[in-house]
Amino acid sequence: MTVRVGIVGCGNMGRTHATILQQDPRVTLVGVTDLDPDRARELAAATASRAFPSLEALLDAEIEAIYITTPNTQHVPATLAALERNIHVFCEKPMATSLAEARQVLTAAQASQAVYQVGHNRRFAPVYRYLKQQIEAGLVPYLANAKQNDGDWLNPPWITDLSLTGGFLYESSIHLLDMLRWLMGEVVSVQARAKANVYDVLNDFAILLTFVGERFAVFSSSAHASWAFPFEHLEIVGEHAFVRSEELSRVVHSPGLEQEVRIVDYRQVPHADRWGYREEDRRFISACLGEAPPAVDVLEAYRAIELCEACYLSAANGGVEVRLPLV
Ligand SMILES: NC(=O)c1ccc[n+]([C@@H]2O[C@H](COP(=O)([O-])OP(=O)(O)OC[C@H]3O[C@@H](n4cnc5c(N)ncnc54)[C@H](O)[C@@H]3O)[C@@H](O)[C@H]2O)c1
């Protein structure tokens, strides 16, 4: 038995997931749709599937699961339409771009019989799994230093349009905010300063996060840092030890005083594996088949949105401490 899958949004991420899904024998790619019919036709031709004229037509084509790979603010209507029909949803990050919409999705997913999984791909990337394994093996994460930069904020063309991205935190920084939560534990509060230095929307963030157990992370995120390596890193500091990821490429691990520093280089690992896309897709299809729960479920997706909202709220109030969960 295969899972009958559709894709809405035939750009970069639509193509990425389509390519991976085609290699999974458990999947039948039924069809794709896009606001731009040429893009839909192109991806349909490349994947031997059908181009549908609208989301509704695709949802009516007896698909069992849908990948939502449209710009950020377009995720929620497609998600709700699919969940209402009990069609499984894989939604690219972010789940939503406001707390109110995130709550709508949370409620709809909990009411639906369908699986919901969000595309926090870094949870499946080997560099971040390495960090997680060290913590599971006993490294106590007392402190974290993290950054997530974009070199420029020029691609895709809709990226600085707030009505499509919802803001820089939703487009880029959400990846590492989710990683910090995943690695450090539940967030108790955030204090954020932000400024619109280079683009018209807030694009430079300095954030202090406090986690359960009085553990801290400092996180900075900029949209105009150039693409010099590494544009993102996350360093966990333990007792006389640290482990640091550098982009999705490399881990530097100092296990203790007077011990060798270990460097693990993943650059030869194929892109779809190095970025975690293949594994997140494999896990989603397993969830559709009822073999396992979704790998990043709707509550985890919601918590990431809540974290972004808390940062925006703090930044809008001069860096005041905002406590979580938000009510
Ligand atoms: N997880 C990751 O690593 C990662 C990386 C890049 C992008 N993303 C996310 O993936 C999503 C897509 O980004 P992208 O880089 O593929 O963008 P893109 O611009 O390359 O593709 C988006 C496509 O959606 C189509 N589209 C726009 N509105 C639509 C609508 N209402 N209905 C149907 N089609 C519509 C566009 O015509 C375009 O073809 C975004 O939410 C982005 O944040 C995730």
The ligand as an ORCA input file, in Angstrom:
! r2SCAN-3c Opt
* xyz 0 1
  N      12.924     23.895      5.896
  C      13.762     24.578      5.148
  O      14.972     24.382      5.186
  C      13.218     25.621      4.215
  C      14.055     26.211      3.251
  C      13.504     27.160      2.385
  C      12.161     27.490      2.484
  N      11.385     26.905      3.448
  C       9.955     27.230      3.559
  O       9.280     26.606      2.468
  C       8.219     27.436      1.987
  C       8.404     27.684      0.505
  O       9.626     28.343      0.280
  P      10.355     28.244     -1.137
  O      11.764     28.653     -0.903
  O      10.074     26.931     -1.762
  O       9.599     29.408     -1.935
  P       9.404     29.510     -3.518
  O       9.052     30.928     -3.799
  O      10.583     28.920     -4.211
  O       8.137     28.579     -3.807
  C       6.852     28.904     -3.361
  C       5.850     28.512     -4.456
  O       4.529     28.656     -3.942
  C       3.706     29.233     -4.963
  N       2.568     29.873     -4.304
  C       2.527     31.077     -3.667
  N       1.322     31.265     -3.087
  C       0.585     30.171     -3.376
  C      -0.749     29.781     -3.061
  N      -1.541     30.541     -2.296
  N      -1.192     28.589     -3.563
  C      -0.393     27.811     -4.324
  N       0.882     28.129     -4.648
  C       1.368     29.283     -4.165
  C       4.635     30.174     -5.708
  O       4.150     30.469     -7.002
  C       5.936     29.379     -5.718
  O       6.042     28.538     -6.841
  C       8.265     28.696      2.839
  O       7.320     28.602      3.871
  C       9.664     28.718      3.433
  O       9.716     29.343      4.705
  C      11.883     25.969      4.279
*
